[in-house]
Amino acid sequence: MMKTFKHGISTYTVIGIAMLILLALTACSPKNLFPLAEPGPYDFGTKGGFSQLYVFSDPSRNNREISLMVWYPAKLPENAEPSDYNIDAEPDLSGAPYPLILSSAKTGSYFGPHLASHGFVVVGIKGIDSYDPWNENLFNQPLDILFALEQVASKPLEGLEGMINAEHVGVMGYSFDGYNSLAMNGARVDPEYYLDKCANVTNNQPALPDWAIRLYCDPANHWEEFSAHAAQTPTSSKDGLWQAMTDERISAVIPMAPEGAMLFGERGLAAVDRPTLILVGTEDTGCDYNRESVFIYEHIGTPDKALISFIGEDHGMLFSDKPYLKMKHFVTAFFGYHLKAGKRMPITSRRNSSPSGRD
């Protein structure tokens, strides 16, 4: 149960405030409480966004096509015009190889240019998007991300040779992609928990709205058929949980406004064993703050975890400038700490990376 202090301040609000203060104190200038929201010392480039440069077929899933977009540190001419894309810019090998961040291309479009400016390579899987109701994407999308990791790790991407360190990998995701990131973090599907929740859905407290029942419980109506389709994900084990859809090279994960608590349950979330940072708005009803993020935070097994609550923000906080700026700071700080082996994150920008990093 989440503890609440006087004046309605929750434990997780206190955690969020504490982390805000802690990270703000690392700033060199007191005028900027979120220094890592500023562009980093690198320019950035993109590849694969408007072409089919990086397209792979997964033979284990009927040649399912996986297409990638990449953001990376780059060298731009001194007189280069500011751009949201910098297509096919010359890679900057001065700090290579750079840690790898995986996400959907949709999430990547918000954070890719910024993270690239701070010395990361972000690989976004194109075509991963939200879906309603829950369906086979619950296992296909995590498997898409794992397949992309294997392709990047096994052979350098054309034009980015020497740029990527695929042994130090982070994963991030927002909303439906937050579920994907939880799966990448070792969370395991608990069929017994999920089916019981859906069978007794009218008894859930707080009650699920009708749209959420339709969204989340559709697979429960044909569970045997649904699980049979998860051929590449072992669905049986001694403890009754599905096997994890993850990779040992993944070292740190950021689920933002995630969903999936009903599918993983307490036992499935206990399997999470990597550093985890959850970012979410307290007024989120799309992926309910308490039912999703707080429950997930309380039950993930890793002791290296934090939940930062954005007071008064809802599920659309990614599209609002003030919380988006803070999110960029925390995402950069977290991945910098866990993937850059204690190297101090530079905060002096050389050039604007992008006005928003968005499509």
C-alpha positions, -999 to 999 in steps of 0.1 A, spaced: 0 0 0 13 34 -9 19 56 22 5 91 21 18 120 42 0 151 54 -14 174 27 -18 144 3 19 140 -5 26 103 -13 58 83 -8 64 84 -45 59 121 -47 87 124 -20 109 100 -41 103 122 -71 111 154 -53 142 138 -37 155 128 -71 148 162 -86 168 178 -58 196 153 -61 201 156 -98 196 193 -97 225 196 -73 248 181 -99 243 211 -122 273 234 -127 250 264 -129 222 272 -104 203 289 -132 195 255 -148 180 228 -126 178 204 -155 212 208 -173 210 175 -191 179 187 -209 202 209 -229 218 194 -261 251 176 -254 285 182 -270 278 162 -302 257 170 -333 234 143 -343 225 124 -375 198 100 -386 197 70 -409 169 48 -421 141 73 -412 130 80 -448 145 49 -465 146 12 -462 183 12 -454 181 -11 -424 155 -38 -431 158 -73 -417 136 -104 -419 132 -127 -389 131 -163 -403 118 -177 -370 86 -157 -373 76 -163 -410 102 -137 -422 85 -109 -402 101 -76 -414 119 -55 -389 129 -20 -401 151 4 -381 157 42 -377 189 53 -361 200 85 -343 238 88 -337 265 114 -328 275 131 -360 298 158 -375 280 186 -393 295 214 -414 300 246 -394 274 264 -416 248 236 -414 213 247 -411 194 235 -379 174 204 -388 152 178 -370 169 150 -389 204 157 -403 199 128 -427 230 106 -433 253 131 -415 289 120 -411 292 98 -380 314 113 -352 338 85 -341 356 107 -316 339 90 -286 330 57 -302 318 32 -296 287 46 -280 262 28 -257 231 16 -275 195 26 -266 166 6 -280 130 17 -284 102 20 -309 109 46 -335 80 65 -321 96 69 -287 129 74 -304 116 104 -323 112 122 -290 145 113 -274 168 101 -302 183 134 -313 188 145 -277 205 113 -265 227 112 -297 239 147 -288 250 132 -254 269 103 -269 244 75 -274 232 56 -304 194 52 -304 179 25 -326 142 27 -330 121 -2 -345 98 13 -371 62 1 -372 59 -6 -334 29 13 -323 -1 12 -300 -28 -14 -305 -63 -19 -292 -72 -44 -278 -42 -63 -265 -32 -89 -291 -2 -108 -304 18 -76 -303 23 -83 -266 50 -108 -276 58 -98 -312 69 -63 -303 94 -74 -275 107 -100 -299 111 -73 -326 133 -54 -302 154 -84 -293 158 -93 -330 169 -58 -337 195 -60 -309 209 -92 -323 212 -77 -358 230 -46 -345 253 -67 -323 261 -94 -349 271 -71 -378 278 -33 -379 250 -13 -395 261 1 -429 276 35 -425 279 32 -387 308 8 -384 326 12 -351 299 35 -337 278 11 -315 287 -7 -283 260 -34 -282 273 -48 -249 260 -18 -230 224 -15 -239 195 5 -225 158 2 -234 131 29 -231 95 31 -240 64 52 -235 28 39 -228 24 7 -249 62 9 -255 66 11 -217 52 -24 -216 78 -35 -241 106 -20 -220 93 -39 -189 94 -71 -209 130 -63 -219 137 -58 -182 129 -94 -174 93 -91 -164 75 -124 -170 38 -130 -180 18 -146 -152 -12 -164 -169 -28 -174 -136 -28 -138 -123 -39 -123 -156 -68 -147 -162 -80 -144 -126 -79 -106 -129 -100 -107 -161 -124 -133 -148 -131 -111 -118 -127 -78 -135 -159 -63 -121 -145 -68 -86 -112 -48 -93 -107 -19 -70 -105 8 -83 -129 -4 -109 -116 -7 -145 -135 15 -170 -152 -4 -198 -126 7 -224 -99 -7 -202 -117 -41 -198 -120 -44 -235 -84 -33 -241 -67 -55 -215 -89 -86 -213 -95 -95 -249 -67 -122 -250 -83 -138 -219 -113 -147 -240 -92 -169 -262 -61 -176 -241 -52 -210 -254 -52 -197 -290 -34 -166 -280 -6 -183 -261 -2 -209 -289 8 -180 -312 37 -171 -288 58 -199 -304 91 -180 -299 83 -173 -263 84 -203 -240 50 -203 -223 56 -231 -198 79 -234 -168 79 -250 -133 66 -218 -117 38 -213 -142 52 -181 -156 62 -174 -192 99 -172 -197 114 -137 -199 117 -119 -232 151 -102 -226 188 -103 -232 217 -102 -208 233 -72 -227 204 -50 -215 217 -31 -185 192 -3 -177 155 3 -186 131 33 -185 94 25 -187 75 58 -191 38 59 -183 39 21 -188 11 -5 -190 12 -43 -183 7 -47 -146 -23 -70 -151 -3 -93 -174 28 -96 -152 13 -95 -117 34 -95 -85 54 -127 -94 61 -117 -129 73 -82 -119 95 -97 -92 117 -112 -120 129 -77 -130 165 -76 -121 180 -45 -138 181 -8 -128 148 7 -136 135 43 -137 98 49 -141 85 83 -152 48 90 -150 22 117 -144 1 115 -112 -31 123 -131 -25 96 -158 -57 77 -164 -47 63 -198 -22 40 -181 -35 45 -146 -10 60 -122 -17 38 -93 -29 6 -110 1 6 -134 32 26 -124 28 25 -86 20 -12 -87 49 -19 -110 73 1 -89 62 -17 -57 67 -52 -71 96 -51 -95 124 -72 -80 154 -50 -86 165 -29 -56 179 -4 -80 147 14 -89 131 48 -88 97 63 -97 96 100 -105 60 113 -104 52 144 -124 26 161 -102 -6 170 -120 5 157 -154 -16 131 -173 -8 106 -201 0 133 -225 29 148 -205 53 137 -233 37 163 -256 39 191 -231 71 212 -231 78 215 -194 76 179 -184 92 168 -217 122 189 -209 125 173 -174 121 139 -189 150 145 -213 171 154 -183 163 123 -163 165 99 -193 200 113 -201 212 112 -165 199 76 -159 214 61 -190 246 81 -186 251 67 -151 243 31 -159 258 28 -194 288 51 -194 307 33 -166 307 63 -143 319 88 -168 308 124 -160 281 135 -184 291 166 -203 265 193 -202 279 220 -225 261 220 -258 280 225 -291 249 231 -312 212 227 -308 203 191 -314 167 197 -324 140 221 -312 120 191 -300 134 158 -313 99 150 -326 84 140 -359 
